[in-house]
Each structure stands twice: as structure tokens, then as C-alpha cells.
Amino acid sequence: MAFYSSEFNGLTELSKDLEKYISSSENPQQILEIGAKEFVKDLLKLPKPISEIKKSGYTHLIETFCYELKNNGDIDVGWGKYYGRFVEDGTTKMKAQPHLVPTFEKNKDKYYRKMLEKYYK
């Protein structure tokens, strides 16, 4: 037995909400990019430890943080220097000096909030 009432329009409201969310998520990479931009912005603000390298044209590892949009919809955040992962995770000859993961963990709620603001607009 089905219950029908002209007073019950919850499904109509739900349908409208779903349409809004679907239309705003047609390009999820755009929403993820907002979080990636904020993350990179925070990474670029990190203090730069004193470097032993004094060559002209040298760019500090922290100044190379960036993000990359992939064709499969993913977004990678990382370093512009190949050795960034070695600094983050350490090696057999060097202890880890993490900066990427701690920055994300400290600020992830802010990044999620920024992405959700765009999603719910």
C-alpha cells in the first residue's frame, strides 16, 4: 500500500538538491584543484632552512612546491626537485625531515572546507 499526499514534497526537494550537487560536481578536478592550490600556498610559506648551497641560480626545495593536473582526473602535489621525496621520507644515510605530510595534516580541515564551499555553491 502506497502513501500519497500533496503535503509531502520531500522527494521533490531531495531531487532538486541532488541536481544541484550533480551539476556542481560535473568537474570534480576543479573542486580538487581548489584544495591543491591552498595546500601549495601553505607549503610555499614554510620557513626555509639555511642551505649549504650558494650557487647562483639555485632554487630552494620549498620554493619548488607545485601541483599538477593529470589526464585521469588526479592532482599531484609535490616538489619541482627530484630529491624532495628523499628529504620528506629520509634515506639510509639521512633522517627524514617531513614537511609535506605535517603541513597537510595540520591544515586538512581548511582545505576540505574550501573545496566544500565550491561544491555547495
C-alpha positions in Angstrom: 0.0 0.0 0.0 1.5 3.3 -1.0 1.0 6.6 0.8 0.5 9.7 -1.3 0.0 13.1 0.0 0.0 16.5 -1.7 1.6 17.8 1.5 4.7 15.6 1.2 7.2 17.1 -1.2 10.4 15.8 0.4 11.3 13.8 -2.7 11.0 16.8 -4.8 13.3 18.8 -2.5 15.7 15.9 -2.5 15.7 15.7 -6.3 16.4 19.4 -6.5 19.3 19.1 -4.1 20.7 16.1 -6.0 20.5 18.0 -9.3 22.4 20.9 -7.7 25.2 18.6 -6.4 25.5 16.7 -9.6 25.8 20.0 -11.6 28.5 21.3 -9.3 30.4 18.0 -9.4 30.5 17.7 -13.2 34.1 18.7 -13.0 35.5 17.2 -9.7 39.0 18.1 -10.7 38.1 21.8 -10.5 37.0 21.2 -6.9 40.1 19.2 -6.0 42.3 21.9 -7.6 41.0 24.4 -5.0 42.3 22.2 -2.2 45.6 21.7 -4.0 46.1 25.4 -4.6 45.5 26.1 -0.9 47.9 23.3 0.1 50.7 24.6 -2.2 50.1 28.1 -0.9 50.7 26.9 2.7 53.7 24.9 1.6 55.3 27.9 0.0 55.0 29.8 3.3 57.1 27.2 5.2 60.4 28.6 6.7 63.4 27.8 4.5 66.2 26.1 6.5 69.6 27.5 5.8 71.1 25.8 2.7 74.7 24.9 2.2 74.4 25.5 -1.5 75.3 29.1 -2.5 75.4 28.7 -6.3 73.8 31.3 -8.5 70.5 30.0 -10.0 69.9 27.7 -7.1 66.3 27.3 -6.1 65.4 26.1 -2.6 63.3 22.9 -2.4 60.5 24.8 -0.6 60.2 27.3 -3.5 59.5 24.4 -5.9 56.2 23.2 -4.4 53.5 22.9 -7.1 50.6 20.8 -8.2 50.0 19.0 -11.5 46.7 18.2 -13.1 46.7 14.6 -14.5 44.7 13.4 -17.5 43.0 10.8 -15.4 41.5 13.5 -13.1 44.0 13.2 -10.3 46.0 16.1 -8.9 49.6 15.6 -7.7 51.1 18.0 -5.2 54.9 17.8 -4.7 58.3 19.2 -5.4 59.9 20.5 -8.5 63.1 18.8 -7.5 63.6 15.1 -7.7 65.1 14.8 -4.3 62.0 16.1 -2.4 60.8 12.6 -1.6 64.3 11.8 -0.1 64.0 14.8 2.2 60.4 14.0 3.2 61.0 10.3 3.9 64.7 10.1 4.6 67.2 7.7 3.2 69.6 5.1 4.6 72.1 8.0 5.1 69.8 10.8 6.1 67.0 11.1 8.6 63.6 12.2 7.4 62.7 15.9 7.5 59.0 15.8 6.8 57.2 18.9 5.8 54.6 18.0 3.2 52.6 15.5 5.3 52.7 17.5 8.5 51.5 20.6 6.7 48.6 18.7 5.1 47.6 17.1 8.4 47.7 20.4 10.2 45.5 22.2 7.6 43.4 19.5 6.0 40.2 20.7 7.5 40.8 24.1 5.9 41.4 22.5 2.5 38.3 20.4 2.8 36.2 23.4 3.9 37.4 25.4 0.8 36.5 22.5 -1.5 33.1 22.1 0.1 32.4 25.8 -0.3 32.9 25.5 -4.0 30.9 22.2 -4.1 27.9 23.6 -2.3 27.8 26.9 -4.3 
